Amino acid sequence: MAQSKYEQILNAAMTLFLSRGISNVTMDDIAEAAPASKMTVYRYFQNKERLIEASMMRALEQVEDEIQELIDQAPSPQAALVQIALERTATMKLFSDAFILDLTQNYPKLVEVMLDHNRRRILPRIEALIFAAQGQGQIRKGLSPHVIMLFLESMKLFFARSGCLKDTEDAGVISGQIVQIFLHGILSKPHT
């Protein structure tokens, strides 16, 4: 089925923002990539800020759907946690460092919206997996699921607010290493 012009513009914007960074993308770039006239882009999204917000909300919805699909398909809570962690690491590699830096430094309100969405919609699913995995002996018994969740949320807050990624060469590598530390720290039998 053919995408509507709205969807084409939104998808083009998401692709460009993620690969180049927000500041490095103009409405002309988006119109060209869609393809659509600049006037059509402005008709659907009155300004760049609304297009950025719509793009990020769409990305959050896609992440939420992907996580639920991984949960539904996993044979165990541990397998779901590992798949989600690996999938998030792979997804982080799609985000250019320019995008992450741009978002955290220039769009703090949008970062707050994204963190709130994560807190309300995604973290409760992860918490349920952690409780289930611990109940099945897949997560070390001495660890509190509440402390694990506190750790996850604090990592998101740290990276979203601190600007610590501005001097790094590859945010995807850092994300992958944190995921490995997390998984090997909580699983009762390390995942290979």
C-alpha positions in Angstrom: 0.0 0.0 0.0 1.3 3.4 -0.9 2.2 5.8 1.9 0.4 9.0 2.3 2.3 12.2 1.7 2.2 12.9 5.4 3.9 9.5 6.0 6.4 10.1 3.3 7.4 13.5 4.8 7.5 12.0 8.3 9.7 9.1 7.2 12.0 11.3 5.2 12.4 13.7 8.2 13.1 10.8 10.6 15.8 9.3 8.3 17.5 12.7 7.7 17.4 13.8 11.4 18.8 10.5 12.6 21.6 10.3 10.1 22.6 14.0 9.9 21.4 15.6 13.1 18.5 18.0 13.4 20.4 21.2 12.9 22.0 19.9 9.7 18.6 19.2 8.0 16.5 21.9 6.4 12.9 21.9 5.4 14.2 21.9 1.8 16.1 18.8 2.4 13.0 17.1 3.8 10.9 18.2 0.9 13.4 16.9 -1.6 13.7 13.5 0.2 10.0 13.0 0.6 9.5 14.0 -2.3 7.1 16.9 -1.8 6.9 20.6 -2.3 8.2 22.7 0.6 4.6 24.2 0.8 3.2 20.7 1.3 5.7 20.0 4.1 4.6 23.2 5.8 0.9 22.4 5.3 1.3 19.2 7.3 3.9 20.5 9.8 3.7 24.2 10.3 7.3 24.5 11.3 10.4 22.4 11.8 9.8 22.0 15.5 6.5 20.3 14.9 8.1 18.0 12.4 10.9 17.1 14.8 8.3 16.4 17.5 6.1 14.3 15.2 9.2 12.4 14.0 10.4 11.6 17.5 6.9 10.6 18.7 6.7 8.2 15.7 10.1 6.8 16.6 9.0 6.2 20.2 5.9 4.4 19.0 8.0 2.2 16.8 10.4 1.4 19.6 7.4 0.5 21.8 5.9 -1.8 19.1 9.3 -3.5 18.5 9.8 -4.1 22.3 6.3 -5.6 22.6 7.0 -7.8 19.6 10.3 -9.0 21.1 8.5 -9.8 24.4 5.7 -11.7 22.6 8.2 -13.8 20.6 10.7 -14.6 23.3 10.7 -18.0 24.9 11.6 -16.6 28.3 11.8 -13.3 30.2 15.6 -13.6 30.1 15.6 -14.1 26.3 13.3 -11.1 26.0 15.6 -8.9 28.1 18.6 -9.9 26.0 16.8 -9.4 22.7 15.6 -6.0 23.8 19.1 -5.0 24.9 20.6 -6.2 21.7 17.9 -4.5 19.6 18.4 -1.2 21.4 22.1 -1.4 20.9 21.6 -2.0 17.1 19.1 0.9 17.0 21.5 3.2 18.7 24.0 2.6 15.9 21.4 4.2 13.6 21.5 7.4 15.5 24.3 9.7 14.4 26.3 11.3 17.1 25.2 14.6 15.6 21.6 13.7 16.2 22.1 12.7 19.8 24.2 15.8 20.6 21.7 18.1 18.8 18.7 16.6 20.6 20.2 16.7 24.1 21.7 20.2 23.7 19.1 22.0 21.6 15.7 20.3 22.4 15.5 19.7 26.1 11.7 19.8 26.2 11.5 17.1 23.6 14.1 15.0 25.5 11.8 15.4 28.6 8.8 14.2 26.5 10.8 11.2 25.3 12.0 10.3 28.8 8.4 10.6 30.2 7.2 8.3 27.4 9.9 5.8 28.3 9.0 6.0 32.0 5.3 5.5 31.4 5.2 3.1 28.5 8.5 1.2 28.2 10.1 0.8 31.6 7.0 -0.9 33.1 7.3 -3.7 30.5 11.0 -4.1 31.3 10.3 -4.2 35.0 7.7 -6.9 34.5 10.3 -8.9 32.6 12.9 -8.4 35.3 10.4 -9.6 38.0 9.4 -12.6 35.9 13.1 -13.5 35.0 14.1 -13.3 38.7 11.1 -15.5 39.6 12.4 -18.1 37.2 16.0 -17.8 38.5 17.3 -16.1 35.4 18.3 -13.0 37.2 20.6 -13.1 40.3 18.5 -13.5 43.4 20.5 -10.9 45.4 19.5 -8.0 43.1 16.4 -6.0 43.7 14.4 -5.5 40.6 13.6 -2.0 41.8 17.3 -1.1 42.0 17.8 -2.6 38.5 15.0 -0.3 37.2 16.6 2.6 39.1 19.9 1.9 37.3 18.2 1.8 33.9 16.4 5.0 34.4 19.4 6.8 35.8 21.5 5.7 32.8 18.9 7.2 30.4 18.8 10.4 32.4 22.5 10.6 32.5 22.9 10.3 28.8 19.9 12.5 28.0 21.0 15.4 30.2 24.7 15.5 30.8 26.1 16.2 27.3 28.6 13.5 28.2 28.5 12.1 24.6 29.8 15.3 23.0 33.4 14.3 23.3 32.9 10.7 22.3 33.7 9.2 18.9 30.8 6.7 18.8 27.7 6.7 21.0 26.7 3.3 19.6 29.9 1.7 21.0 29.3 3.2 24.4 25.7 2.0 24.3 26.8 -1.5 23.5 29.3 -1.6 26.3 26.8 -0.4 28.8 24.3 -3.1 27.7 27.0 -5.7 28.1 27.8 -4.5 31.6 24.1 -4.5 32.5 23.4 -7.9 31.1 26.4 -9.6 32.6 25.7 -7.9 35.9 22.2 -9.1 36.4 21.8 -12.4 34.6 22.4 -15.5 36.8 23.9 -17.3 33.8 25.8 -14.9 31.5 24.4 -14.7 28.0 26.9 -15.2 25.2 
